[in-house]
Amino acid sequence: MADEELEEQIFGIISSVGTAKSSYIGAIQEAKQGNFDRANEMIDEGNKIFVEGHKIHASLIQKEMSTEGLKTSLILIHAEDQVMMADMFKTLSQEFVDLYKQIYAKK
């Protein structure tokens, strides 16, 4: 794989999962305000965008395992970190929405 193509894919991962993470954070903020329908919409939007980045990520893992291999770089490590952070926010956003629902139900 050419360096330019690899960089393009890495930036695709960072862009997608970064946007997804922003959606998840937005969902938490919406839930905090009691806007649960919007919070759930934002989680769904984040999930769709996260899948795009995850597909690219999975293809790079497959290439890593093949005879092609991949050149490790700081930007690739950053992309890996962003995938993990977005995945963590994905889980946390749903937990926070559920928690805020419980809090609002007790008011």
TASULPE-V79510 format. One record per residue. RES is the residue in one small letter. SS is DSSP state (a for helix, b for strand, c for the rest). OMEGA is omega in radians with two decimals (NA if undefined). Layout:
res->{RES	RES}
ss->{SS	SS}
omega->{OMEGA	OMEGA}
This chain:
res->{m	a	d	e	e	l	e	e	q	i	f	g	i	i	s	s	v	g	t	a	k	s	s	y	i	g	a	i	q	e	a	k	q	g	n	f	d	r	a	n	e	m	i	d	e	g	n	k	i	f	v	e	g	h	k	i	h	a	s	l	i	q	k	e	m	s	t	e	g	l	k	t	s	l	i	l	i	h	a	e	d	q	v	m	m	a	d	m	f	k	t	l	s	q	e	f	v	d	l	y	k	q	i	y	a	k	k}
ss->{c	c	a	a	a	a	a	a	a	a	a	a	a	a	a	a	a	a	a	a	a	a	a	a	a	a	a	a	a	a	a	a	c	c	c	a	a	a	a	a	a	a	a	a	a	a	a	a	a	a	a	a	a	a	a	a	a	a	a	a	a	a	a	a	a	c	c	c	c	c	c	c	c	a	a	a	a	a	a	a	a	a	a	a	a	a	a	a	a	a	a	a	a	a	a	a	a	a	a	a	a	a	a	a	a	c	c}
omega->{3.12	-3.12	-3.13	3.14	3.11	3.12	3.12	3.12	3.13	3.12	3.04	3.08	-3.08	-3.14	-3.09	-3.07	3.05	3.08	3.11	3.14	3.09	3.09	3.13	3.10	3.08	3.11	3.10	3.14	3.09	3.13	3.12	3.12	-3.14	-3.13	-2.99	3.09	3.13	3.11	3.12	3.07	-3.12	3.06	3.11	3.10	3.12	-3.14	3.14	-3.13	3.13	-3.13	3.12	3.13	-3.13	3.11	3.11	3.13	3.14	3.14	3.10	3.08	3.11	3.12	3.10	-3.09	-3.14	3.12	-3.13	-3.07	3.10	3.05	3.13	3.11	3.11	-3.12	3.06	3.09	3.08	3.12	3.09	3.13	-3.14	3.08	-3.12	-3.14	3.13	3.12	3.11	3.12	3.08	3.13	-3.10	-3.10	3.12	3.11	3.12	3.10	3.12	3.13	3.12	3.06	3.12	3.13	-3.14	3.14	-3.11	-3.13	NA}
